[in-house]
Amino acid sequence: MSITAEIIKLEQQYILQTYKRPELVLESGDGVWLYDTEGRRYLDAGSGIAVNALGYANQTVIAALRQAADGLIHVSNLYFTAPQALLARDLCQNSFADRVFFSNSGTEANEGAMKFARKWGRQHGQADKTGFVAFTGSFHGRTMGSLSVTATEKYRAPFGPLIQPVTFVEFNDLEAARRAITAQTCAVIVEPVQGEGGVTPATPEFLTGLRQRCDEVGALLIFDEIQCGLGRTGSLWAYESYGITPDLMTLAKPLAGGLPIGAILMTQAVADALEPGDHGSTFAGGPLVCTVAHAVFRHVNTPEFLHHIQASSRHLASQLQDRVANSPLIKQVRGKGLMWGLASIPPAVDIVAAAREQGLIVLVAGPQVVRLLPPLTISQSEIDLLVDRLLKALETIG
């Protein structure tokens, strides 16, 4: 039995079967490339679902890991550690935020943001100021609170009843949102660019209108930038291109280059509603993960690297619009920065499988949207190769 077959057999025997995986075992990576146990090479346009922002075997991440391994790995949040404080400082000084709370994942960050909004709402309104407004196409996580504001019914239905009250409104429909956001709303949660829901950017008018309506009724505005933040859309934060700021923002996926971390960024006005004991986490913000996250953040947050992302973004956009959009199998190409969705006529899973046969890893974002999330380090020549392989995959289907 080959090592690939052996690993797949063990997974199917011992791991809870909640994932559908292709029959390959990934073994190593370098830059934008992944290698499996059979020696096959794949250009990775998924980045571990937007996590591996600096690609594989990145020297910034490796050096930070080595440095962190020589120090403390864990002490809990009962004690001060330098890496946590330094990362928090840099996140605040380079965003709208005054305070940070660290978590272990994106879904935990959204859970925490919802808790903070509930307490803030009770302190700034009547006792029933507990409602949330979220949007069609949204994805905020799979735990009970974050699932409550995730729109996809197949994720929600088996686990109800979920947290209430939550009102779902059509994404980018400002008038409907204005009607839904009332004095009983404690917070509105929205992705500036939806990821799992189809890679759909919010319109500037929509987000500006949400900010205005939240201010009118005294509700908090939460931006979920777990997938679209930290350089993914071409600026450090997705909200920057819209010219408005939220009250809270959740981060996770790319922040530590592959290690588990999440963060809730907030204004001092929100922080003032919280006190010791209101929230906590055993593992969150540990010295090892924060050392790596600090290194990743400093790497991304340089003019040179952000300019690289912007140039790569323009090149990918032009290649998709000029070449892929002409395919008879593609109805629409949409996205921002290095985050793109291809609305397809055939099922997206068929295109994902065909791309894998061409040595290209892409993702789905709904039944008929193929998602591209290459590492932020991708070069223009690698973008050309990505598009070449994607077109070959489309040809094998069409």
Secondary structure, DSSP 4 states (H G I P E B T S, - for coil): --HHHHHHHHHHHHS-S-----S--EEEEEBTEEEETTS-EEEESSHHHHT-TT-BS-HHHHHHHHHHHTS-S---TTS--HHHHHHHHHHHHTSS-SEEEEESSHHHHHHHHHHHHHHHHHHTS-TT--EEEEETT----SSHHHHHT---HHHHGGG-S-SS-EEEE-TT-HHHHHHH--TTEEEEEE-SEESTTT-EEPPHHHHHHHHHHHHHHT-EEEEE-TTTTTTTTSSSSGGGGGT---SEEEE-TTTTTTS--EEEEE-HHHHTT--TTSS--SSTT-HHHHHHHHHHHHHHSSHHHHHHHHHHHHHHHHHHHHTGGGSTTEEEEEEETTEEEEEESS-HHHHHHHHHHTTEE-EESSTTEEEE---TT--HHHHHHHHHHHHHHHHHH-
